Amino acid sequence: MKLSIIFLAGLLISSHLTTSTSNGCVYYNELKILKKIPEIKALFEQDVDGNSDQYNLGIYNPLFLDNGERQLFSQYDKMRRILSSGNIKREIAINKELSFIDRILTIGLCGYNDDLIIITNETMPILYNYVHSLSQKAEIATPFLFISLKNVSISSRKILGFKSSIVIGQQLLYDVSDEELEALIAQQIGHIKYYHTNKKALVNGVALAFCIIPALSSLLISKRFAQHADMFAMQVAGKANGLIKFYERIETKDQIRLAEYDKVFKILVENQTNISELSYLILAIGHHMAKIVQYIEELYNQFAYPSHQERIDAARKYLAQREA
């Protein structure tokens, strides 16, 4: 069975390689091809009502429930989702590749319900081999590689001397180019190489010992760690252009999000006479609270991380210096 999966995956990927390379979406196309393999397709099943190939097993709550009863039913529903066929199959596939200790660390990396699919040289060889080759350049062991069906970003972790992990959100493969994805992977390899997870845990532990909020202690190191990871991506992986394109994409996305806030509030104001005063007040307060939370988040990020523009400028400066 395993040999047939490998053969079929290789055959499908090789037959689509020319097309994939021409449109600049090799990794996205590799993921799409993987989903067509019957033995692997089941791993991508998500037990989410209205968005699944599985039966709709969601609980239709009876009428007249109070909030306490409703929460009790929802907890049972969450437990049932953990036991969905797709999740069980993913757990079996992961446990075939990972030791018990490694599995515990993986749970800590992303959470038990992030729907992780382990990626190997047999299932997504192009993506896996890029991570493997870059890990060799960094002189680290190749991390465990996962695709998350729920997570939309990319993250990494290395605890003490155990093997590291990289998790790539499925949505990220859909949204970014190959060059951008390779730059983001290079960042995570940089974080792993420099033991940033361990160092951050140590700083947070010291902060807690002195009754300091860990988020505040992170301000001292997060920006430096991000700069180290960016420099690794530029110098070792040669992905300065990928970083520039990605953070330009994020800048554009942030502008669209801010414009959406104004657009929504304008619609609310224009229709003030069409809704009750109480409803308008609740919606208006909710809108302003959302903007305040976003402002606080942006303010924190300004201190904790380099801004998108700073990262773009740093990458451009690196390219200019290399060409000089």
Secondary structure by P-SEA (a helix, b strand, c coil): caaaaaaaaaaaaaaaaaaaaaaccaaaaaaaaaaaccccccccccccccccccccccccccccccaaaaaaaaaaaaaaaaacaaaaaaaaaaaacccaaaaaaaaaacccccbbbbbcccccaaaaaaaaaaaaaacccccbbbbbccccccccccccccbbbbbbbaaaaacccaaaaaaaaaaaaaaaaaaaaaaaaaaaaaaaaacccccccccccaaaaaaaaaaaaccccccaaaaaaaaaaaaaaaaaaaaaaaaaaaaaaaacccccaaaaaaaaaaaaaaaaaaaaaaaaaaaccccaaaaaaaaaaaaaaaac
